[in-house]
Structures are given as structure tokens and as C-alpha cells.
Amino acid sequence: MARSAILNVMVQAATKAARALSRDFGEIENLQVSRKGPADFVTAADRRSEEIVRRELEKARPGYGFLLEESGAIEGTDSQHRWIVDPLDGTTNFMHGIPIFAISIALERQGQLMAGLVYNPVMDELFTAERGSGAFLNDRRLRVAQRSRLSDCLFATGMPFLGHGDVGRTLREIAPLIGETSGLRRGGAAAIDLCWVAAGRYDGFWERGLSAWDIAAGALIVREAGGFVSDADGGDRILETGSVVAGNEFTHGHLLSVLKKAAPAPAET
């Protein structure tokens, strides 16, 4: 696969940051037994990864703006372009020595996602996509799975945790799927979950309460793999709402139907 100049820039930034993350991940096992735990260490690793990615992208495209997990929004002299970066998606997995985490980079032009990259350095899986040019895993073309019987389908989602999310609504959403499908998974890294939909490993994925940097690259990769992506209401405001639903035409539609039925009843006036 011949990569464009902009995608080469993204790959170079991600691979440089990944080398540092991989070294840090190798130290996690030594920190698990300490009373303090690895939290501070992982925070430093996250920031170091972000610094590397930002430096490499700025060097190649000095005028572009940024939306960064750690540093927030940074205006650029080029108001039409913005990088959306998660330097360590799957922080909790990383902290516990689980090798499901990634660097996620997306390029937005005038509000449209133009290029996306998600790289898991432990598995050495590089997912990439450019608008109108397809999606790839390590240069192999990706297509979403075409399964249309729920009994054959495997879905993934996020789960509420320690003060985050609506437990009741989540239970209402997953209850009908438990009895209808091959199973549900909770991977812990939304960018990877989306890429696994693109690769046909999952048949669908949904989650709420996400940030733009969790979703942007993976959403483009799913779309370029022939999949459908929307927010939980079926609209196109995933970066604004922080909700995402992804799958093939059948599974995407079915998930939207499940989410609608599980929605809280309107308050009486």
C-alpha cells in the first residue's frame, strides 16, 4: 500500500511515541506490587507519548492546530486543519499490564475527518485510513463483517465505572443482546474496539461518555472499511456528543434500535 505524505507523517509520529510507550509498558509489572501502584508512572508515560506525537506532527505541519487529551485545544495558524490525538487510549489496561492500548491520531479538515491512525505497539497492529481511500491493517485492506444473524454476532461496548456512566441504562442496553448474540466484550480501549469492528472481529460496538480523541480515528477507519458509524441517536455528531455506534448496515441499525428502547422514559411534567 502506497501511503500519502500526510499518513506517513502520522505513522512516523505514532511509531516514535510507541517506542517510548513500549519501554514504559515493560516496567509496569515491576510496579504492580508497590503500595502506591503504577498510576503516577502511567500519567507520566501518557504525557511523554503526547509530547512526542505533538513534536513530530508540528515539525511536519507547523501551522495545524491540535485537540489533545492531556493539553486540550491548541489553536494553529492554519484554521482549516486540526490534529485530534489520544497518546494512550486504554490507560487502565496499560496500568494493569493488559496489552490492549493504542496511540490514536486523526486529521480533521474544515470539520471533516480526513485521515486516521490507531497503533497498538504490543500487538504491532497499525490501523490506518484516509477519506475515500479505504482502511488498512498493516497494509492489508479491511472490510467490516457482513454477518446479519444476531446469533452469529459478537458485540463490544464500554461499561460504567467508579462514578462514571449510567449503570441502569447500560444494563437495559446489554440485557436483550445477551440472549440474542454470540456474546459481548468490554475491551477497554474505544479506538481499538472501533478498529476491531473495521477488521470484522466485532460485528458492532457502542459506547457513551467518550471524548473526540477516543473516537475520531477509529470512526473514520470503520467508515472506510464499509461500516456505518453514528452517535447514539443515529446522527453524525459523534465528536460533539461523545457517543458512538458502529457496525455493518444490519448491526448498526439493530444497536440503534436497542439503545432507543433502553432510553430513560421522559420525565412527566
C-alpha positions in Angstrom: 0.0 0.0 0.0 1.4 3.4 -1.0 0.8 5.9 1.8 0.2 9.6 1.3 2.6 12.2 2.6 0.2 13.1 5.4 -0.3 9.5 6.5 3.5 8.9 6.5 3.8 11.9 8.9 1.2 10.3 11.2 2.8 6.9 11.1 6.2 8.4 11.9 4.8 10.3 14.9 3.0 7.2 16.2 5.9 4.8 15.9 8.3 7.2 17.7 5.8 7.6 20.6 5.2 3.8 20.6 8.8 3.1 21.3 8.6 5.1 24.5 5.3 3.5 25.4 6.6 0.0 24.9 9.5 0.7 27.2 7.2 2.1 29.8 4.8 -0.9 29.4 7.7 -3.2 30.1 8.2 -1.6 33.5 4.5 -1.9 34.6 5.0 -5.5 36.0 7.6 -4.2 38.4 5.2 -1.5 39.7 2.2 -3.7 40.3 3.4 -4.9 43.7 4.1 -1.5 45.1 1.7 0.1 47.5 1.4 3.3 45.5 0.9 1.4 42.3 1.7 2.5 38.8 -0.8 5.4 38.4 1.8 8.2 38.6 4.1 6.3 36.3 1.4 5.8 33.7 0.4 9.5 33.8 4.0 10.4 33.0 4.1 7.8 30.2 0.8 9.3 28.7 2.2 12.8 28.8 5.5 11.7 27.3 3.7 10.0 24.4 1.7 13.1 23.8 4.8 15.3 23.7 6.5 13.1 21.2 3.4 12.9 18.9 2.9 16.7 19.1 6.5 17.5 18.4 6.6 15.2 15.3 3.3 16.5 13.9 4.3 20.1 14.5 7.6 19.6 12.8 5.9 18.2 9.7 2.9 20.6 9.6 3.8 23.6 11.8 0.5 25.5 11.2 -2.0 22.9 12.2 -4.0 23.1 15.4 -4.4 20.3 18.0 -7.0 18.7 20.2 -5.0 16.7 22.7 -6.2 14.5 25.6 -3.7 16.0 28.1 -3.2 19.5 26.8 -6.6 20.3 25.4 -7.2 22.5 22.3 -4.3 24.4 20.8 -5.0 26.9 18.0 -2.9 26.8 14.9 -2.1 29.4 12.3 -3.9 27.1 9.8 -7.5 27.3 10.9 -8.7 24.6 8.4 -6.7 21.7 9.9 -6.6 20.1 13.3 -4.9 17.0 14.7 -7.0 15.0 17.2 -4.7 12.9 19.4 -5.1 10.4 22.1 -1.5 9.4 23.1 -2.6 6.4 25.2 -6.1 5.1 24.7 -6.7 2.3 27.2 -4.9 3.8 30.1 -6.4 1.5 32.7 -5.4 -1.6 30.6 -1.9 -0.2 30.3 -1.8 0.4 34.1 -2.7 -3.2 34.8 -0.3 -4.7 32.3 -3.1 -5.6 29.8 -1.7 -5.3 26.2 -4.8 -3.7 24.7 -4.0 0.0 24.3 -3.1 2.3 21.4 -2.0 5.7 20.1 -4.8 7.3 18.1 -4.3 10.2 15.7 -6.8 11.8 13.4 -6.6 14.7 11.0 -9.6 17.0 10.6 -10.0 19.4 7.7 -12.8 22.0 8.0 -14.8 19.8 10.3 -14.4 16.6 8.2 -12.2 13.6 9.2 -9.6 13.1 6.5 -7.1 10.6 7.9 -7.0 8.3 10.9 -4.4 6.0 12.6 -4.6 3.7 15.6 -1.5 1.8 16.6 -1.2 -0.9 19.2 2.6 -1.3 19.7 2.4 -4.5 21.7 0.5 -6.4 19.0 2.2 -4.4 16.3 -1.1 -3.6 14.7 -1.3 -0.4 12.7 -4.8 0.6 11.5 -4.9 3.4 9.0 -7.5 5.1 6.8 -7.8 8.1 4.5 -11.1 9.6 3.4 -12.1 7.9 0.1 -9.1 5.5 0.1 -10.1 2.6 2.2 -9.0 1.2 5.6 -6.0 -1.0 6.2 -4.4 -3.1 8.9 -0.6 -3.3 8.4 -1.2 -2.6 4.7 -4.0 -5.3 4.4 -7.3 -4.0 3.2 -10.1 -4.1 5.8 -13.8 -4.8 5.4 -16.4 -4.9 8.2 -18.0 -8.3 8.8 -21.2 -9.0 6.8 -22.9 -11.2 9.4 -26.7 -10.5 9.7 -27.9 -13.1 12.1 -27.7 -12.0 15.7 -26.9 -15.5 16.9 -23.6 -15.2 14.9 -22.7 -11.7 16.1 -20.2 -10.6 18.7 -20.6 -7.1 20.1 -18.4 -4.8 22.2 -19.3 -2.0 24.5 -18.0 0.2 27.3 -19.1 -0.2 30.9 -19.7 2.3 33.7 -17.0 2.5 36.4 -16.4 4.3 39.7 -18.6 7.4 39.3 -18.8 7.3 35.5 -21.8 6.4 33.4 -25.4 5.3 33.9 -25.4 1.7 35.3 -29.2 1.3 34.9 -29.3 2.3 31.2 -26.2 0.1 30.5 -27.9 -2.9 32.0 -31.1 -2.2 29.9 -29.0 -2.0 26.8 -27.0 -5.1 27.2 -29.9 -7.3 28.6 -31.5 -8.0 25.2 -28.2 -8.6 23.5 -27.0 -11.2 26.0 -29.8 -13.6 25.0 -29.6 -12.9 21.3 -25.9 -12.9 20.3 -22.7 -14.9 20.5 -21.5 -12.6 23.3 -20.5 -9.2 24.5 -17.0 -7.9 25.1 -15.6 -4.9 27.0 -12.1 -4.2 25.6 -11.3 -1.0 27.5 -9.9 1.0 24.6 -12.6 2.5 22.3 -10.2 3.3 19.5 -9.2 -0.4 19.3 -12.8 -1.5 19.6 -13.7 0.6 16.6 -10.8 -0.8 14.6 -11.8 -4.4 15.5 -15.2 -3.6 14.0 -13.4 -2.4 10.9 -11.4 -5.7 10.8 -14.5 -7.9 11.2 -13.5 -9.1 14.7 -16.5 -7.4 16.3 -19.8 -7.1 14.5 -20.7 -3.9 16.3 -19.7 -1.5 19.1 -21.3 1.2 21.1 -20.3 3.4 24.0 -21.2 6.7 25.6 -19.3 9.3 27.5 -16.2 9.3 25.2 -14.1 12.2 24.1 -13.3 13.2 20.5 -9.8 11.8 20.7 -11.2 8.4 21.7 -13.5 8.2 18.6 -12.1 10.3 15.7 -9.5 8.0 14.1 -11.4 4.8 14.7 -14.7 6.2 13.3 -13.0 7.0 10.0 -11.4 3.6 9.9 -14.8 1.9 10.3 -16.4 4.0 7.6 -13.5 3.4 5.2 -13.9 -0.3 5.8 -17.5 -0.1 4.6 -19.1 0.2 8.0 -21.7 2.6 9.5 -20.9 5.0 12.3 -23.2 7.4 14.1 -23.9 8.8 17.5 -26.4 7.0 19.9 -29.3 9.0 18.3 -28.4 8.0 14.8 -26.9 11.3 13.9 -23.5 12.4 12.8 -22.4 14.4 15.9 -20.1 11.7 17.4 -17.3 14.1 18.3 -19.7 16.5 20.0 -21.9 14.0 21.8 -19.2 11.6 22.9 -21.4 8.6 21.9 -20.7 6.2 19.1 -22.4 3.2 17.5 -20.6 1.2 14.8 -21.3 -1.9 12.7 -22.4 -3.1 9.3 -25.7 -1.9 8.0 -27.7 -4.5 9.9 -25.9 -4.5 13.2 -25.6 -0.7 13.3 -29.4 -0.4 12.8 -30.1 -3.1 15.4 -27.9 -1.5 18.0 -29.6 1.9 17.4 -33.0 0.1 18.0 -31.8 -1.5 21.2 -30.4 1.9 22.5 -33.7 3.6 21.7 -35.8 1.1 23.6 -33.4 1.3 26.6 -33.5 5.1 26.8 -35.0 6.5 30.0 -38.6 7.4 29.9 -39.3 11.2 29.5 -39.9 12.9 32.8 -43.5 13.8 33.5 -44.4 17.5 33.5 
